[in-house]
Amino acid sequence: MKTLKYFWAYLNRIDPNSLLVEMIFAIFYFVLCYLSTLSHYRYDKLQDELSAEKVKQAWVLYEEHKASGAR
């Protein structure tokens, strides 16, 4: 918390129209956007398992079709 207090004190000393303030705002904005979209791209184990199950089912059907000799 103390670090955050020093950070805000540092920001108060900077000219609000400076490039540094714009860059800090851009970094915060990027981090906010990145964190807000993490849930959309997270690894979903259940979905991966369901996909693997469908591949297994398709392989079984292929093997049955191949064994029946049908073309």
Phi, psi and omega in degrees: 000324181295323179297319179297321178298316178295322180297314180294324177296322177295318179296326180292336180277347184270143176298126184297341181264007184283162180293326181298318179295319178296321179293319178297317178298319180296319178296314178300319180295317178298315179298318179298314179295319180298313181293327181287338180260358181300322182295336180285333187246012182289157180285123182254107184294320181298316180297322178295319179294318179296321179295318179295323179295320178294323177296318179297317180297318180295322180294320178297316178297320178296316180296319178296317179296318180294322181290330181286345178081008180285146178245000000 
